[in-house]
Amino acid sequence: MKRRREMEMELKMRSELRSAIEEFSKEALKVQPVDDQVQNAAAHIPLKPFLFLCNMVLQVLDKIGPTMAVLRQDIHQNIQRLEKFQESNPLLYSNVVEILKKDKNEVCARHVASCSRAFVWLTRSLNFTVTLLRLLLKDSELKMERAVEEAYIITLKPWHGWITSTAYKVALKLVPDKKAFLTILMSNREDSDRLKEEMDTFVSLLVPFLDKIHSISITFNLDNMKSP
């Protein structure tokens, strides 16, 4: 019982980044991009680590507060959509590629409520996260508001309509300052140097993962999907 309490306490004190690195390392390398044939049986994106990463982003947004509510709601709804769909066939749809194949065969991938659309926007949210972390690592003097704005312009803005873009523009001006944000990311036992190491490790793991996912999105003609 004592050991269990100690483990629970340790889990609470670990940063979201450390938890993501540990979980992600287990299965991330199982991603296999498709070749020219969409039906390639080897194509694989494991749903569990993919959604774990998306939930990690949600936890960080929760700590930041209500300023990123638009992004948080979008991520949460898309996670739920994929989780609910997987329940129809847990084994088959543990591979995201099988979900994309189904949408393609039913010609519904671009529908507003499709799983393919949910997958695309979750991927872009992860792109936003990794781009933000890269910018913060690259320039220690870069202000948080500017870093978030640049990450948004690079990863999300090209795919947003005017209304969505305006909502994000307002929200992005209300993010915490850089020091507060980095403090949010740290666990009780971490210092800033340790956090930077974790950020760098997380980025190095996530970038090749997202590159493979991007190649799959292109194969399924999903990479140019915009907000309705």
N, C-alpha and C positions, 0 to 999 in steps of 0.2 A: 504493500500500500504506500509506504514511504517512497519507494523507488518510482512508483507511478506518479506521485505528486511532484517529485523532482523532475521527471520527464516532461510533465505538463508545464511546469514552470519554465523549463529550458526552452520548450517550444514557443511559449509566449514571448520570451526575451529575444528569440532569433528575429532578425529582420525579414521582411517579406522577400527581399532579394536573396538572402541566404536560403530560405525555404524554397524559392523558385529554382535556384541553382541546383540544389540537392535533388529535387523532384524531376526537374527537366533533364538532368544528366542521365537519368535512368532510361529514358525512352526517346529522347530527341533524335538520336542517331538512326532510329528506325525509319525516318522519313525517306521515301524513295520517290524521286520525280518520275513523271511519265515520259515515254519516248514519243515518237510521232503518232503512235496508235493510242487513242484515248482509252481503249479497253485493256491496256496493258495490265496484266494481273499483278505485276510487281509494284504498281503505283500505290503509295501508302502515306497517309498523314494520320498518326495516332491521335484520336480525339481527346483522350484523357489528358496528356500533357499540354495539348493545345488549349483546352479549356482551363486547365490549371493556371497557365500563364495569364489568360484573360481575367480570371478571378483574382489573381495577384494584383493586376492593374486596378481592379475594383477596390481592393483593400487599401491601396495607396490613395485612391481618389476619396474614399470614405474618410481617411485621416486628414486630407486637405480641407474637407468641408464641402459646403453647398455650392461653391463657386464653379465647380466642374460638373454640375448636375446634369447638363445636357449630354455630355459625353458618357457619364456614368449610367444614365438611364438607357442610352443606346446600347452600351456594352452588355448591361444586365439582360435586356430583352433578347438580344441576339444569342447570348449564352443559353438562356432558357429555351429558345427555339430549337437549338441543336440538341440540348439535353432531352427535351420532350420527344423529338423525332427519333432519337436513338432508342428510346423505350420501345418503339415498334418492332425493333429487331436488334437487340443489344450487341450481339456478336458481329453481325454483318456491318452495322453502322458504327462500330468502334473505329473504323477506317473512314475518314472524312471523304476520301475519293469516291467511295461507294455512294455517299450521299450526293455528291456532285454528279455522278453518273446517272442517278435516278432523276434528278432535276433536268439534266440534259435530254434524257430519253423522253421525258414528259413535256419537254419544251416549256418549262416554267421557271427556269433559273433566274430570269430577270423580273419575276413577279415581286411585288413589294414585300410579301410575307414568305419568300422562299428561303430555304436553308442555305442555298448558294449565296444569296445576298447577305445573310447573317455571317457566313464564313468570310466573305470579302471584307465586310466592315470591321469584323473582329481582327482580321489580319492587319488592316490599316491602323487600328488602334494600337496594335503591337508595334507597327512601324513608327507610329508617333512616339511611343514610349522609348524605343531604342534610339531614335533620333534625338530626343530630348536628353537622354543620358549621355549620348556621344557629345553633344554640344556642351554640356556641363563639365564633362571630363576634359574636353579640348581647351576650354577657356575658363580659367578660374575667376576671371574678372567679369565674365558675362552675367548680366543681371537676369534674374529668373523670368521676369516678364518678357524680356527680349528672347530668351532661349525658348520659352513656350511658344511665342509668336513664330519664330523661325521654324520650329518643329511642325507647327500647324500648317504653315505655308507650304512646306515641303511635302508633307504626307497626307493631309486631309483636305485642305482648301481646294485643290484642283478638282475634287470630286463632289464638292458641296454646291448646292444652289444658293441663290441670294439670301433667302430667308434663314437657312441653316448657318450660312457663313456669318450673317449678322449676329445671330444668337451666340455663336462661338466667340466672335470678336468682343462682345460685351463680357462674356465669362472669363476670357483669358486675361483681361485687365484686373481681375480680382484674385489672381493666384497669390499665394504667400511669397515672401521674399526668399532668396536662395538659401539663406542660413536656416530659416524656419523649415523649408522643404527638406533639406538634408537631415535636419534633426528628426523630422517625421520618419524618414527612411531608416534611421538608426535604431538598433535595439539598445536596451539599457547597458549592455556590456561593451558596446562598440565605440570606437573613436572615428574621427573623420578619415584617417588614413585607411582604416579597415573597410570603411564604407566605400571609399573610392576603389579599393581592390575588388570588392564585390560587384560594384557597378561595371567595372572593366571586364570581369569574368562573365557576368550576365550578358553584356553586349556581345562578347566573343562567342558565346553559345547561341545567342538568339539570331545573330546576323546570318550565318549559314542556314539555319533552320528556316528563316523567312525567305532566303534566296530560293530554296527548294520549293517552298510553298508558292512563291511568285511564278516559278516555271510551270507549276501545275495550273495556276489561275489563268495563265496565258493559253495553255493547251485547251482549257474549257471556255476560252473567250470571255473571261470574267474580269480581266485586268482593267478594262475601261468603263466599268459600271459606275454610274453616277447616282446621286440622290434623286429620288422621284420628284 
